[in-house]
């Protein structure tokens, strides 16, 4: 008696005519899957650093002497940092 779990995928794989670019797509896909989490981590770190520096620089008086909406920008930066930290999309 043959094992259906190993025979069936081989038979189906031979029956389906895959395009010639299918294996190239699979290799590119595997590379992208490997670099996705580090890429997301790097983007989150850059966003955190830039938002923090924006808040610090805007709260200083010498940078924002003539800027009317300083507190609005600080609030937006703070909200953006909060959304970066609590993003459910980053949990796998």
PyMOL Python script that loads the backbone (N, CA, C, O; Angstrom):
from pymol import cmd

cmd.read_pdbstr("""\
ATOM      1  N   UNK A   1       0.848  -1.175   0.000  1.00  0.00           N
ATOM      2  CA  UNK A   1       0.000   0.000   0.000  1.00  0.00           C
ATOM      3  C   UNK A   1       0.894   1.239   0.000  1.00  0.00           C
ATOM      4  O   UNK A   1       1.831   1.335   0.793  1.00  0.00           O
ATOM      5  N   UNK A   2       0.607   2.165  -0.874  1.00  0.00           N
ATOM      6  CA  UNK A   2       1.430   3.371  -0.963  1.00  0.00           C
ATOM      7  C   UNK A   2       0.890   4.451  -0.043  1.00  0.00           C
ATOM      8  O   UNK A   2      -0.296   4.483   0.287  1.00  0.00           O
ATOM      9  N   UNK A   3       1.776   5.319   0.355  1.00  0.00           N
ATOM     10  CA  UNK A   3       1.399   6.431   1.224  1.00  0.00           C
ATOM     11  C   UNK A   3       0.796   7.540   0.366  1.00  0.00           C
ATOM     12  O   UNK A   3       1.463   8.097  -0.505  1.00  0.00           O
ATOM     13  N   UNK A   4      -0.466   7.850   0.620  1.00  0.00           N
ATOM     14  CA  UNK A   4      -1.183   8.835  -0.192  1.00  0.00           C
ATOM     15  C   UNK A   4      -0.627  10.239   0.029  1.00  0.00           C
ATOM     16  O   UNK A   4      -0.618  11.052  -0.895  1.00  0.00           O
ATOM     17  N   UNK A   5      -0.163  10.531   1.247  1.00  0.00           N
ATOM     18  CA  UNK A   5       0.307  11.888   1.545  1.00  0.00           C
ATOM     19  C   UNK A   5       1.579  12.241   0.777  1.00  0.00           C
ATOM     20  O   UNK A   5       1.826  13.420   0.521  1.00  0.00           O
ATOM     21  N   UNK A   6       2.385  11.258   0.405  1.00  0.00           N
ATOM     22  CA  UNK A   6       3.584  11.566  -0.376  1.00  0.00           C
ATOM     23  C   UNK A   6       3.371  11.376  -1.868  1.00  0.00           C
ATOM     24  O   UNK A   6       4.012  12.051  -2.673  1.00  0.00           O
ATOM     25  N   UNK A   7       2.493  10.480  -2.244  1.00  0.00           N
ATOM     26  CA  UNK A   7       2.266  10.210  -3.660  1.00  0.00           C
ATOM     27  C   UNK A   7       1.392  11.268  -4.312  1.00  0.00           C
ATOM     28  O   UNK A   7       1.643  11.662  -5.450  1.00  0.00           O
ATOM     29  N   UNK A   8       0.377  11.728  -3.608  1.00  0.00           N
ATOM     30  CA  UNK A   8      -0.578  12.674  -4.177  1.00  0.00           C
ATOM     31  C   UNK A   8       0.054  14.002  -4.580  1.00  0.00           C
ATOM     32  O   UNK A   8      -0.208  14.464  -5.691  1.00  0.00           O
ATOM     33  N   UNK A   9       0.880  14.650  -3.735  1.00  0.00           N
ATOM     34  CA  UNK A   9       1.489  15.910  -4.192  1.00  0.00           C
ATOM     35  C   UNK A   9       2.382  15.744  -5.413  1.00  0.00           C
ATOM     36  O   UNK A   9       2.431  16.631  -6.266  1.00  0.00           O
ATOM     37  N   UNK A  10       3.092  14.619  -5.510  1.00  0.00           N
ATOM     38  CA  UNK A  10       3.941  14.394  -6.678  1.00  0.00           C
ATOM     39  C   UNK A  10       3.098  14.231  -7.934  1.00  0.00           C
ATOM     40  O   UNK A  10       3.432  14.765  -8.992  1.00  0.00           O
ATOM     41  N   UNK A  11       1.996  13.485  -7.807  1.00  0.00           N
ATOM     42  CA  UNK A  11       1.122  13.263  -8.957  1.00  0.00           C
ATOM     43  C   UNK A  11       0.450  14.553  -9.394  1.00  0.00           C
ATOM     44  O   UNK A  11       0.384  14.850 -10.587  1.00  0.00           O
ATOM     45  N   UNK A  12      -0.050  15.321  -8.430  1.00  0.00           N
ATOM     46  CA  UNK A  12      -0.697  16.596  -8.751  1.00  0.00           C
ATOM     47  C   UNK A  12       0.321  17.568  -9.325  1.00  0.00           C
ATOM     48  O   UNK A  12       0.013  18.312 -10.255  1.00  0.00           O
ATOM     49  N   UNK A  13       1.527  17.568  -8.780  1.00  0.00           N
ATOM     50  CA  UNK A  13       2.569  18.454  -9.293  1.00  0.00           C
ATOM     51  C   UNK A  13       2.931  18.150 -10.731  1.00  0.00           C
ATOM     52  O   UNK A  13       3.219  19.065 -11.503  1.00  0.00           O
ATOM     53  N   UNK A  14       2.921  16.893 -11.098  1.00  0.00           N
ATOM     54  CA  UNK A  14       3.209  16.528 -12.481  1.00  0.00           C
ATOM     55  C   UNK A  14       2.033  16.836 -13.399  1.00  0.00           C
ATOM     56  O   UNK A  14       2.225  17.116 -14.583  1.00  0.00           O
ATOM     57  N   UNK A  15       0.815  16.785 -12.862  1.00  0.00           N
ATOM     58  CA  UNK A  15      -0.369  17.021 -13.682  1.00  0.00           C
ATOM     59  C   UNK A  15      -0.575  18.501 -13.976  1.00  0.00           C
ATOM     60  O   UNK A  15      -1.140  18.848 -15.013  1.00  0.00           O
ATOM     61  N   UNK A  16      -0.131  19.373 -13.090  1.00  0.00           N
ATOM     62  CA  UNK A  16      -0.311  20.811 -13.279  1.00  0.00           C
ATOM     63  C   UNK A  16       0.865  21.349 -14.084  1.00  0.00           C
ATOM     64  O   UNK A  16       2.024  21.142 -13.724  1.00  0.00           O
ATOM     65  N   UNK A  17       0.562  22.024 -15.150  1.00  0.00           N
ATOM     66  CA  UNK A  17       1.604  22.606 -15.994  1.00  0.00           C
ATOM     67  C   UNK A  17       1.922  24.004 -15.469  1.00  0.00           C
ATOM     68  O   UNK A  17       1.165  24.944 -15.707  1.00  0.00           O
ATOM     69  N   UNK A  18       3.035  24.141 -14.761  1.00  0.00           N
ATOM     70  CA  UNK A  18       3.409  25.440 -14.198  1.00  0.00           C
ATOM     71  C   UNK A  18       4.167  26.256 -15.241  1.00  0.00           C
ATOM     72  O   UNK A  18       4.876  25.700 -16.080  1.00  0.00           O
ATOM     73  N   UNK A  19       4.011  27.580 -15.181  1.00  0.00           N
ATOM     74  CA  UNK A  19       4.756  28.429 -16.117  1.00  0.00           C
ATOM     75  C   UNK A  19       6.261  28.336 -15.863  1.00  0.00           C
ATOM     76  O   UNK A  19       6.696  27.914 -14.792  1.00  0.00           O
ATOM     77  N   UNK A  20       7.038  28.733 -16.854  1.00  0.00           N
ATOM     78  CA  UNK A  20       8.492  28.611 -16.730  1.00  0.00           C
ATOM     79  C   UNK A  20       9.074  29.588 -15.710  1.00  0.00           C
ATOM     80  O   UNK A  20      10.199  29.382 -15.254  1.00  0.00           O
ATOM     81  N   UNK A  21       8.351  30.639 -15.337  1.00  0.00           N
ATOM     82  CA  UNK A  21       8.856  31.599 -14.358  1.00  0.00           C
ATOM     83  C   UNK A  21       8.417  31.254 -12.935  1.00  0.00           C
ATOM     84  O   UNK A  21       8.726  32.001 -12.006  1.00  0.00           O
ATOM     85  N   UNK A  22       7.715  30.157 -12.742  1.00  0.00           N
ATOM     86  CA  UNK A  22       7.185  29.795 -11.431  1.00  0.00           C
ATOM     87  C   UNK A  22       8.293  29.588 -10.407  1.00  0.00           C
ATOM     88  O   UNK A  22       8.185  30.092  -9.289  1.00  0.00           O
ATOM     89  N   UNK A  23       9.344  28.870 -10.747  1.00  0.00           N
ATOM     90  CA  UNK A  23      10.417  28.583  -9.787  1.00  0.00           C
ATOM     91  C   UNK A  23      11.223  29.838  -9.468  1.00  0.00           C
ATOM     92  O   UNK A  23      11.705  29.994  -8.346  1.00  0.00           O
ATOM     93  N   UNK A  24      11.373  30.725 -10.434  1.00  0.00           N
ATOM     94  CA  UNK A  24      12.048  31.994 -10.170  1.00  0.00           C
ATOM     95  C   UNK A  24      11.215  32.826  -9.192  1.00  0.00           C
ATOM     96  O   UNK A  24      11.760  33.452  -8.283  1.00  0.00           O
ATOM     97  N   UNK A  25       9.898  32.831  -9.381  1.00  0.00           N
ATOM     98  CA  UNK A  25       9.016  33.540  -8.460  1.00  0.00           C
ATOM     99  C   UNK A  25       9.117  32.961  -7.060  1.00  0.00           C
ATOM    100  O   UNK A  25       9.147  33.711  -6.085  1.00  0.00           O
ATOM    101  N   UNK A  26       9.170  31.638  -6.943  1.00  0.00           N
ATOM    102  CA  UNK A  26       9.278  31.003  -5.627  1.00  0.00           C
ATOM    103  C   UNK A  26      10.576  31.399  -4.926  1.00  0.00           C
ATOM    104  O   UNK A  26      10.571  31.633  -3.718  1.00  0.00           O
ATOM    105  N   UNK A  27      11.677  31.476  -5.656  1.00  0.00           N
ATOM    106  CA  UNK A  27      12.943  31.859  -5.031  1.00  0.00           C
ATOM    107  C   UNK A  27      12.923  33.323  -4.603  1.00  0.00           C
ATOM    108  O   UNK A  27      13.424  33.660  -3.530  1.00  0.00           O
ATOM    109  N   UNK A  28      12.348  34.196  -5.430  1.00  0.00           N
ATOM    110  CA  UNK A  28      12.232  35.610  -5.055  1.00  0.00           C
ATOM    111  C   UNK A  28      11.315  35.755  -3.851  1.00  0.00           C
ATOM    112  O   UNK A  28      11.596  36.545  -2.950  1.00  0.00           O
ATOM    113  N   UNK A  29      10.231  35.008  -3.827  1.00  0.00           N
ATOM    114  CA  UNK A  29       9.294  35.061  -2.709  1.00  0.00           C
ATOM    115  C   UNK A  29       9.956  34.613  -1.412  1.00  0.00           C
ATOM    116  O   UNK A  29       9.729  35.222  -0.367  1.00  0.00           O
ATOM    117  N   UNK A  30      10.761  33.572  -1.458  1.00  0.00           N
ATOM    118  CA  UNK A  30      11.426  33.102  -0.239  1.00  0.00           C
ATOM    119  C   UNK A  30      12.424  34.132   0.279  1.00  0.00           C
ATOM    120  O   UNK A  30      12.578  34.282   1.491  1.00  0.00           O
ATOM    121  N   UNK A  31      13.100  34.839  -0.614  1.00  0.00           N
ATOM    122  CA  UNK A  31      14.025  35.899  -0.189  1.00  0.00           C
ATOM    123  C   UNK A  31      13.259  37.043   0.463  1.00  0.00           C
ATOM    124  O   UNK A  31      13.669  37.552   1.506  1.00  0.00           O
ATOM    125  N   UNK A  32      12.148  37.448  -0.146  1.00  0.00           N
ATOM    126  CA  UNK A  32      11.354  38.546   0.415  1.00  0.00           C
ATOM    127  C   UNK A  32      10.772  38.191   1.776  1.00  0.00           C
ATOM    128  O   UNK A  32      10.696  39.046   2.658  1.00  0.00           O
ATOM    129  N   UNK A  33      10.365  36.951   1.956  1.00  0.00           N
ATOM    130  CA  UNK A  33       9.830  36.522   3.244  1.00  0.00           C
ATOM    131  C   UNK A  33      10.917  36.587   4.311  1.00  0.00           C
ATOM    132  O   UNK A  33      10.625  36.912   5.462  1.00  0.00           O
ATOM    133  N   UNK A  34      12.148  36.288   3.957  1.00  0.00           N
ATOM    134  CA  UNK A  34      13.240  36.314   4.925  1.00  0.00           C
ATOM    135  C   UNK A  34      13.609  37.725   5.351  1.00  0.00           C
ATOM    136  O   UNK A  34      14.024  37.925   6.493  1.00  0.00           O
ATOM    137  N   UNK A  35      13.471  38.718   4.462  1.00  0.00           N
ATOM    138  CA  UNK A  35      13.902  40.070   4.815  1.00  0.00           C
ATOM    139  C   UNK A  35      12.758  40.960   5.284  1.00  0.00           C
ATOM    140  O   UNK A  35      13.000  42.119   5.621  1.00  0.00           O
ATOM    141  N   UNK A  36      11.533  40.471   5.318  1.00  0.00           N
ATOM    142  CA  UNK A  36      10.398  41.314   5.681  1.00  0.00           C
ATOM    143  C   UNK A  36      10.475  41.788   7.121  1.00  0.00           C
ATOM    144  O   UNK A  36      10.345  42.986   7.374  1.00  0.00           O
ATOM    145  N   UNK A  37      10.682  40.891   8.069  1.00  0.00           N
ATOM    146  CA  UNK A  37      10.700  41.298   9.476  1.00  0.00           C
ATOM    147  C   UNK A  37      11.857  42.235   9.805  1.00  0.00           C
ATOM    148  O   UNK A  37      11.631  43.223  10.503  1.00  0.00           O
ATOM    149  N   UNK A  38      13.090  41.982   9.342  1.00  0.00           N
ATOM    150  CA  UNK A  38      14.142  42.969   9.599  1.00  0.00           C
ATOM    151  C   UNK A  38      13.840  44.321   8.963  1.00  0.00           C
ATOM    152  O   UNK A  38      14.150  45.361   9.544  1.00  0.00           O
ATOM    153  N   UNK A  39      13.239  44.318   7.778  1.00  0.00           N
ATOM    154  CA  UNK A  39      12.889  45.573   7.113  1.00  0.00           C
ATOM    155  C   UNK A  39      11.867  46.349   7.936  1.00  0.00           C
ATOM    156  O   UNK A  39      12.011  47.558   8.119  1.00  0.00           O
ATOM    157  N   UNK A  40      10.837  45.669   8.433  1.00  0.00           N
ATOM    158  CA  UNK A  40       9.828  46.331   9.266  1.00  0.00           C
ATOM    159  C   UNK A  40      10.479  46.877  10.527  1.00  0.00           C
ATOM    160  O   UNK A  40      10.170  47.994  10.941  1.00  0.00           O
ATOM    161  N   UNK A  41      11.371  46.116  11.144  1.00  0.00           N
ATOM    162  CA  UNK A  41      12.046  46.569  12.362  1.00  0.00           C
ATOM    163  C   UNK A  41      12.882  47.815  12.090  1.00  0.00           C
ATOM    164  O   UNK A  41      12.875  48.747  12.895  1.00  0.00           O
ATOM    165  N   UNK A  42      13.596  47.847  10.977  1.00  0.00           N
ATOM    166  CA  UNK A  42      14.420  49.012  10.635  1.00  0.00           C
ATOM    167  C   UNK A  42      13.548  50.236  10.404  1.00  0.00           C
ATOM    168  O   UNK A  42      13.885  51.324  10.873  1.00  0.00           O
ATOM    169  N   UNK A  43      12.434  50.086   9.691  1.00  0.00           N
ATOM    170  CA  UNK A  43      11.543  51.211   9.426  1.00  0.00           C
ATOM    171  C   UNK A  43      10.933  51.733  10.720  1.00  0.00           C
ATOM    172  O   UNK A  43      10.816  52.946  10.897  1.00  0.00           O
ATOM    173  N   UNK A  44      10.541  50.841  11.625  1.00  0.00           N
ATOM    174  CA  UNK A  44       9.982  51.265  12.908  1.00  0.00           C
ATOM    175  C   UNK A  44      11.026  52.020  13.716  1.00  0.00           C
ATOM    176  O   UNK A  44      10.705  53.038  14.330  1.00  0.00           O
ATOM    177  N   UNK A  45      12.257  51.551  13.730  1.00  0.00           N
ATOM    178  CA  UNK A  45      13.323  52.245  14.471  1.00  0.00           C
ATOM    179  C   UNK A  45      13.593  53.627  13.889  1.00  0.00           C
ATOM    180  O   UNK A  45      13.753  54.593  14.635  1.00  0.00           O
ATOM    181  N   UNK A  46      13.644  53.728  12.566  1.00  0.00           N
ATOM    182  CA  UNK A  46      13.861  55.034  11.933  1.00  0.00           C
ATOM    183  C   UNK A  46      12.711  55.972  12.262  1.00  0.00           C
ATOM    184  O   UNK A  46      12.940  57.141  12.574  1.00  0.00           O
ATOM    185  N   UNK A  47      11.479  55.480  12.198  1.00  0.00           N
ATOM    186  CA  UNK A  47      10.324  56.301  12.541  1.00  0.00           C
ATOM    187  C   UNK A  47      10.350  56.746  13.987  1.00  0.00           C
ATOM    188  O   UNK A  47      10.036  57.897  14.288  1.00  0.00           O
ATOM    189  N   UNK A  48      10.721  55.849  14.887  1.00  0.00           N
ATOM    190  CA  UNK A  48      10.797  56.205  16.302  1.00  0.00           C
ATOM    191  C   UNK A  48      11.855  57.280  16.546  1.00  0.00           C
ATOM    192  O   UNK A  48      11.613  58.231  17.289  1.00  0.00           O
ATOM    193  N   UNK A  49      13.015  57.135  15.928  1.00  0.00           N
ATOM    194  CA  UNK A  49      14.096  58.110  16.112  1.00  0.00           C
ATOM    195  C   UNK A  49      13.712  59.467  15.536  1.00  0.00           C
ATOM    196  O   UNK A  49      13.931  60.494  16.179  1.00  0.00           O
ATOM    197  N   UNK A  50      13.144  59.484  14.338  1.00  0.00           N
ATOM    198  CA  UNK A  50      12.790  60.774  13.729  1.00  0.00           C
ATOM    199  C   UNK A  50      11.649  61.451  14.467  1.00  0.00           C
ATOM    200  O   UNK A  50      11.663  62.672  14.622  1.00  0.00           O
ATOM    201  N   UNK A  51      10.660  60.689  14.929  1.00  0.00           N
ATOM    202  CA  UNK A  51       9.571  61.305  15.686  1.00  0.00           C
ATOM    203  C   UNK A  51      10.063  61.843  17.023  1.00  0.00           C
ATOM    204  O   UNK A  51       9.648  62.921  17.449  1.00  0.00           O
ATOM    205  N   UNK A  52      10.939  61.103  17.684  1.00  0.00           N
ATOM    206  CA  UNK A  52      11.484  61.581  18.952  1.00  0.00           C
ATOM    207  C   UNK A  52      12.301  62.846  18.755  1.00  0.00           C
ATOM    208  O   UNK A  52      12.161  63.800  19.521  1.00  0.00           O
ATOM    209  N   UNK A  53      13.151  62.865  17.738  1.00  0.00           N
ATOM    210  CA  UNK A  53      13.951  64.073  17.496  1.00  0.00           C
ATOM    211  C   UNK A  53      13.077  65.244  17.074  1.00  0.00           C
ATOM    212  O   UNK A  53      13.382  66.388  17.412  1.00  0.00           O
ATOM    213  N   UNK A  54      11.994  64.984  16.339  1.00  0.00           N
ATOM    214  CA  UNK A  54      11.071  66.058  15.970  1.00  0.00           C
ATOM    215  C   UNK A  54      10.420  66.653  17.203  1.00  0.00           C
ATOM    216  O   UNK A  54      10.322  67.873  17.327  1.00  0.00           O
ATOM    217  N   UNK A  55       9.974  65.802  18.115  1.00  0.00           N
ATOM    218  CA  UNK A  55       9.333  66.292  19.336  1.00  0.00           C
ATOM    219  C   UNK A  55      10.320  67.087  20.173  1.00  0.00           C
ATOM    220  O   UNK A  55       9.977  68.150  20.693  1.00  0.00           O
ATOM    221  N   UNK A  56      11.533  66.589  20.309  1.00  0.00           N
ATOM    222  CA  UNK A  56      12.536  67.294  21.124  1.00  0.00           C
ATOM    223  C   UNK A  56      12.896  68.633  20.493  1.00  0.00           C
ATOM    224  O   UNK A  56      12.958  69.647  21.188  1.00  0.00           O
ATOM    225  N   UNK A  57      13.133  68.646  19.182  1.00  0.00           N
ATOM    226  CA  UNK A  57      13.515  69.900  18.532  1.00  0.00           C
ATOM    227  C   UNK A  57      12.375  70.912  18.510  1.00  0.00           C
ATOM    228  O   UNK A  57      12.615  72.111  18.655  1.00  0.00           O
ATOM    229  N   UNK A  58      11.148  70.451  18.334  1.00  0.00           N
ATOM    230  CA  UNK A  58      10.023  71.389  18.320  1.00  0.00           C
ATOM    231  C   UNK A  58       9.720  71.943  19.701  1.00  0.00           C
ATOM    232  O   UNK A  58       9.184  73.045  19.817  1.00  0.00           O
ATOM    233  N   UNK A  59      10.048  71.210  20.735  1.00  0.00           N
ATOM    234  CA  UNK A  59       9.780  71.716  22.078  1.00  0.00           C
ATOM    235  C   UNK A  59      10.818  72.741  22.517  1.00  0.00           C
ATOM    236  O   UNK A  59      10.599  73.452  23.498  1.00  0.00           O
ATOM    237  N   UNK A  60      11.929  72.831  21.822  1.00  0.00           N
ATOM    238  CA  UNK A  60      12.936  73.852  22.130  1.00  0.00           C
ATOM    239  C   UNK A  60      12.507  75.183  21.536  1.00  0.00           C
ATOM    240  O   UNK A  60      11.947  75.226  20.440  1.00  0.00           O
ATOM    241  N   UNK A  61      12.761  76.244  22.238  1.00  0.00           N
ATOM    242  CA  UNK A  61      12.310  77.563  21.793  1.00  0.00           C
ATOM    243  C   UNK A  61      13.104  78.123  20.633  1.00  0.00           C
ATOM    244  O   UNK A  61      12.542  78.833  19.799  1.00  0.00           O
ATOM    245  N   UNK A  62      14.397  77.828  20.550  1.00  0.00           N
ATOM    246  CA  UNK A  62      15.222  78.443  19.506  1.00  0.00           C
ATOM    247  C   UNK A  62      14.898  77.909  18.116  1.00  0.00           C
ATOM    248  O   UNK A  62      15.185  78.579  17.124  1.00  0.00           O
ATOM    249  N   UNK A  63      14.310  76.727  18.021  1.00  0.00           N
ATOM    250  CA  UNK A  63      13.967  76.171  16.717  1.00  0.00           C
ATOM    251  C   UNK A  63      12.634  76.714  16.230  1.00  0.00           C
ATOM    252  O   UNK A  63      12.454  76.943  15.034  1.00  0.00           O
ATOM    253  N   UNK A  64      11.706  76.920  17.145  1.00  0.00           N
ATOM    254  CA  UNK A  64      10.326  77.237  16.759  1.00  0.00           C
ATOM    255  C   UNK A  64       9.902  78.625  17.210  1.00  0.00           C
ATOM    256  O   UNK A  64       8.804  78.783  17.744  1.00  0.00           O
ATOM    257  N   UNK A  65      10.724  79.617  17.016  1.00  0.00           N
ATOM    258  CA  UNK A  65      10.342  80.972  17.425  1.00  0.00           C
ATOM    259  C   UNK A  65       9.142  81.474  16.636  1.00  0.00           C
ATOM    260  O   UNK A  65       8.224  82.058  17.212  1.00  0.00           O
ATOM    261  N   UNK A  66       9.136  81.255  15.332  1.00  0.00           N
ATOM    262  CA  UNK A  66       8.074  81.787  14.491  1.00  0.00           C
ATOM    263  C   UNK A  66       7.112  80.712  13.985  1.00  0.00           C
ATOM    264  O   UNK A  66       6.369  80.949  13.033  1.00  0.00           O
ATOM    265  N   UNK A  67       7.119  79.569  14.593  1.00  0.00           N
ATOM    266  CA  UNK A  67       6.246  78.486  14.147  1.00  0.00           C
ATOM    267  C   UNK A  67       4.969  78.497  14.976  1.00  0.00           C
ATOM    268  O   UNK A  67       5.012  78.316  16.193  1.00  0.00           O
ATOM    269  N   UNK A  68       3.829  78.711  14.314  1.00  0.00           N
ATOM    270  CA  UNK A  68       2.561  78.853  15.036  1.00  0.00           C
ATOM    271  C   UNK A  68       2.003  77.514  15.520  1.00  0.00           C
ATOM    272  O   UNK A  68       1.441  77.433  16.613  1.00  0.00           O
ATOM    273  N   UNK A  69       2.155  76.488  14.727  1.00  0.00           N
ATOM    274  CA  UNK A  69       1.488  75.218  15.028  1.00  0.00           C
ATOM    275  C   UNK A  69       2.453  74.192  15.609  1.00  0.00           C
ATOM    276  O   UNK A  69       2.405  73.012  15.262  1.00  0.00           O
ATOM    277  N   UNK A  70       3.305  74.641  16.472  1.00  0.00           N
ATOM    278  CA  UNK A  70       4.317  73.777  17.069  1.00  0.00           C
ATOM    279  C   UNK A  70       3.677  72.635  17.860  1.00  0.00           C
ATOM    280  O   UNK A  70       4.100  71.486  17.732  1.00  0.00           O
ATOM    281  N   UNK A  71       2.675  72.931  18.667  1.00  0.00           N
ATOM    282  CA  UNK A  71       2.079  71.899  19.514  1.00  0.00           C
ATOM    283  C   UNK A  71       1.278  70.889  18.698  1.00  0.00           C
ATOM    284  O   UNK A  71       1.154  69.729  19.091  1.00  0.00           O
ATOM    285  N   UNK A  72       0.742  71.321  17.582  1.00  0.00           N
ATOM    286  CA  UNK A  72       0.056  70.381  16.693  1.00  0.00           C
ATOM    287  C   UNK A  72       1.051  69.377  16.118  1.00  0.00           C
ATOM    288  O   UNK A  72       0.761  68.182  16.046  1.00  0.00           O
ATOM    289  N   UNK A  73       2.214  69.857  15.714  1.00  0.00           N
ATOM    290  CA  UNK A  73       3.242  68.954  15.185  1.00  0.00           C
ATOM    291  C   UNK A  73       3.768  68.011  16.261  1.00  0.00           C
ATOM    292  O   UNK A  73       4.041  66.842  15.988  1.00  0.00           O
ATOM    293  N   UNK A  74       3.910  68.515  17.480  1.00  0.00           N
ATOM    294  CA  UNK A  74       4.349  67.663  18.584  1.00  0.00           C
ATOM    295  C   UNK A  74       3.301  66.585  18.857  1.00  0.00           C
ATOM    296  O   UNK A  74       3.647  65.425  19.083  1.00  0.00           O
ATOM    297  N   UNK A  75       2.021  66.966  18.837  1.00  0.00           N
ATOM    298  CA  UNK A  75       0.954  65.986  19.067  1.00  0.00           C
ATOM    299  C   UNK A  75       0.924  64.938  17.955  1.00  0.00           C
ATOM    300  O   UNK A  75       0.712  63.756  18.225  1.00  0.00           O
ATOM    301  N   UNK A  76       1.136  65.363  16.709  1.00  0.00           N
ATOM    302  CA  UNK A  76       1.158  64.403  15.605  1.00  0.00           C
ATOM    303  C   UNK A  76       2.332  63.433  15.727  1.00  0.00           C
ATOM    304  O   UNK A  76       2.184  62.237  15.477  1.00  0.00           O
ATOM    305  N   UNK A  77       3.490  63.952  16.110  1.00  0.00           N
ATOM    306  CA  UNK A  77       4.647  63.080  16.303  1.00  0.00           C
ATOM    307  C   UNK A  77       4.439  62.088  17.431  1.00  0.00           C
ATOM    308  O   UNK A  77       4.829  60.926  17.324  1.00  0.00           O
ATOM    309  N   UNK A  78       3.817  62.549  18.523  1.00  0.00           N
ATOM    310  CA  UNK A  78       3.541  61.666  19.655  1.00  0.00           C
ATOM    311  C   UNK A  78       2.527  60.596  19.276  1.00  0.00           C
ATOM    312  O   UNK A  78       2.680  59.428  19.635  1.00  0.00           O
ATOM    313  N   UNK A  79       1.487  61.002  18.546  1.00  0.00           N
ATOM    314  CA  UNK A  79       0.471  60.034  18.115  1.00  0.00           C
ATOM    315  C   UNK A  79       1.072  59.001  17.159  1.00  0.00           C
ATOM    316  O   UNK A  79       0.734  57.818  17.218  1.00  0.00           O
ATOM    317  N   UNK A  80       1.955  59.454  16.289  1.00  0.00           N
ATOM    318  CA  UNK A  80       2.600  58.536  15.354  1.00  0.00           C
ATOM    319  C   UNK A  80       3.478  57.535  16.092  1.00  0.00           C
ATOM    320  O   UNK A  80       3.525  56.361  15.726  1.00  0.00           O
ATOM    321  N   UNK A  81       4.175  57.993  17.130  1.00  0.00           N
ATOM    322  CA  UNK A  81       4.996  57.079  17.923  1.00  0.00           C
ATOM    323  C   UNK A  81       4.119  56.070  18.650  1.00  0.00           C
ATOM    324  O   UNK A  81       4.467  54.893  18.746  1.00  0.00           O
ATOM    325  N   UNK A  82       2.983  56.531  19.161  1.00  0.00           N
ATOM    326  CA  UNK A  82       2.077  55.623  19.862  1.00  0.00           C
ATOM    327  C   UNK A  82       1.533  54.566  18.903  1.00  0.00           C
ATOM    328  O   UNK A  82       1.414  53.396  19.265  1.00  0.00           O
ATOM    329  N   UNK A  83       1.207  54.980  17.687  1.00  0.00           N
ATOM    330  CA  UNK A  83       0.676  54.012  16.725  1.00  0.00           C
ATOM    331  C   UNK A  83       1.759  53.046  16.250  1.00  0.00           C
ATOM    332  O   UNK A  83       1.456  51.899  15.920  1.00  0.00           O
ATOM    333  N   UNK A  84       3.018  53.492  16.211  1.00  0.00           N
ATOM    334  CA  UNK A  84       4.108  52.579  15.853  1.00  0.00           C
ATOM    335  C   UNK A  84       4.283  51.496  16.904  1.00  0.00           C
ATOM    336  O   UNK A  84       4.518  50.332  16.581  1.00  0.00           O
ATOM    337  N   UNK A  85       4.166  51.892  18.165  1.00  0.00           N
ATOM    338  CA  UNK A  85       4.400  50.940  19.243  1.00  0.00           C
ATOM    339  C   UNK A  85       3.250  49.957  19.420  1.00  0.00           C
ATOM    340  O   UNK A  85       3.471  48.832  19.867  1.00  0.00           O
ATOM    341  N   UNK A  86       2.042  50.351  19.082  1.00  0.00           N
ATOM    342  CA  UNK A  86       0.893  49.479  19.331  1.00  0.00           C
ATOM    343  C   UNK A  86       0.305  48.916  18.049  1.00  0.00           C
ATOM    344  O   UNK A  86      -0.869  48.547  18.023  1.00  0.00           O
ATOM    345  N   UNK A  87       1.089  48.843  16.994  1.00  0.00           N
ATOM    346  CA  UNK A  87       0.576  48.350  15.718  1.00  0.00           C
ATOM    347  C   UNK A  87       0.387  46.838  15.769  1.00  0.00           C
ATOM    348  O   UNK A  87       1.346  46.105  16.007  1.00  0.00           O
ATOM    349  N   UNK A  88      -0.848  46.359  15.549  1.00  0.00           N
ATOM    350  CA  UNK A  88      -1.068  44.907  15.575  1.00  0.00           C
ATOM    351  C   UNK A  88      -0.517  44.206  14.338  1.00  0.00           C
ATOM    352  O   UNK A  88      -0.408  42.980  14.329  1.00  0.00           O
ATOM    353  N   UNK A  89      -0.168  44.956  13.295  1.00  0.00           N
ATOM    354  CA  UNK A  89       0.340  44.347  12.066  1.00  0.00           C
ATOM    355  C   UNK A  89       1.763  43.834  12.225  1.00  0.00           C
ATOM    356  O   UNK A  89       2.223  43.032  11.413  1.00  0.00           O
ATOM    357  N   UNK A  90       2.467  44.285  13.259  1.00  0.00           N
ATOM    358  CA  UNK A  90       3.853  43.874  13.430  1.00  0.00           C
ATOM    359  C   UNK A  90       3.984  42.557  14.186  1.00  0.00           C
ATOM    360  O   UNK A  90       5.086  42.018  14.287  1.00  0.00           O
ATOM    361  N   UNK A  91       2.886  42.030  14.719  1.00  0.00           N
ATOM    362  CA  UNK A  91       2.934  40.789  15.482  1.00  0.00           C
ATOM    363  C   UNK A  91       2.644  39.626  14.548  1.00  0.00           C
ATOM    364  O   UNK A  91       1.626  39.609  13.856  1.00  0.00           O
ATOM    365  N   UNK A  92       3.550  38.653  14.534  1.00  0.00           N
ATOM    366  CA  UNK A  92       3.365  37.480  13.682  1.00  0.00           C
ATOM    367  C   UNK A  92       3.214  36.247  14.519  1.00  0.00           C
ATOM    368  O   UNK A  92       3.047  35.152  13.982  1.00  0.00           O
TER     369      UNK A  92
END
""", "prot")
cmd.dss("prot")
cmd.show_as("cartoon", "prot")
cmd.util.cbc("prot")
cmd.orient("prot")
